[in-house]
Amino acid sequence: MVDNAMLAEAVRRIVSVSQPTRIILFGSHAREQADSGSDLDLMVIQPEVANPYAEMLRLHEALGNIGPGIDVLVYSEAEFQRRSRVPGTVLYWARKEGKSLYAAAS
């Protein structure tokens, strides 16, 4: 399992360059089934996302080399709400098994 300090630093870096409504840890680390070869899966939910691919690259750059391989997926709040209800999608599993690392104040 990755340590809490590394997760906190990842959240700090993401929040410093974007305005997420939430950040979710999902995948093997969230399920506590990670091994030494497991990457870190983060889902960043933002109010609006004009270009998800460009935003993923931008957040990857902000994260730098802070730990093991990190996958960052970016979705708008509306897309997350809609697609996370569809069984079998990555958004569904993030909603069902994910661990909240950050939630913006309402």
N, C-alpha and C positions, 0 to 999 in steps of 0.2 A: 504494500500500500504506500502511496506517496505521503509525504509528511504534511502536516497542517500548515507549516510555515511556507512551503512551496505553493500550496493551494492559495493561501492568503496573498502571496506575492503575485500569483497569476491573476487573481481577482483585482488586486490593486492596479496592476498594469492595464487590464482591460478597461476598468472604470475610468482610469486617467485619460484614455483616448476616445472613449465612446460614452453613450448614455444608455446603458442597458437597463431594462426593467427587471431582468433577472439573469443569473448565470447558474446553470445546472451542470453538475458532474454526473455523467451517465456512463454506461458500459461496465467493464469488468471492475474498475476501481470503485464505482458506486455500489456494485453487488458484492464487494469485498472478495472477488475471485481473481484479482490481478496476480500475475506472476512477473518475473524479471523482464520478460519481453513485452509486457503490456504497455500500450500507449495510454495517454491521458485524453479522455474525451470530454470536451466542454461544449455546452450549447449556450449561446448568447442570444437572449431575446431582447429585441429593441422595439421601440414604439413603431418605427417605420424603417424599412431597409430598401433603398433605391436599387443598389447593386450588391446582392449577397456575396457574390464571389470576390468582388473588390474589397468588401468589408472583411471577409475571412482573411484575405491576404494582409490587409492592414493590421488586423488584430494579431495575426501570426508574427508579423514584424515587431509589434509592440511587446509581445511575449519574449522575443529573443530566445536565448538558449538557457532557460531557467530550470530545465529538468528533462525528464524522458520525452520521447516523441509526444507532441501535443497535437491533437486534432481539434479544430474549432469549427463549429457549425453555427451559422447566424440565420435567424429567422425573425420576421416581424411578429409582433404580438398577435395580430389577426391570423396570420398563417399558422402560428403555433396553436392557437385556440381551435382552429378548424382542423388541422391535420393531426393533432395529437389525440384525437378521438378515433382515428382509423387504426384498428388493430394491425400489428405487424410493422408499422412504420417506425423509423428511428425516433420520431417525435412522440409516438405512443409510448415507447419503452422509456424514453427520458422522463415523461410525465409519470409513468407508473413506478419505475425503479430508481429514478434519478434522485440526487441529493442537492438541495438548494445550497449554493455557496454565497449567493447574493440576491437580495430583493430590494429594489429601490423603495424609498419611503413614499407612501401615497399622499 
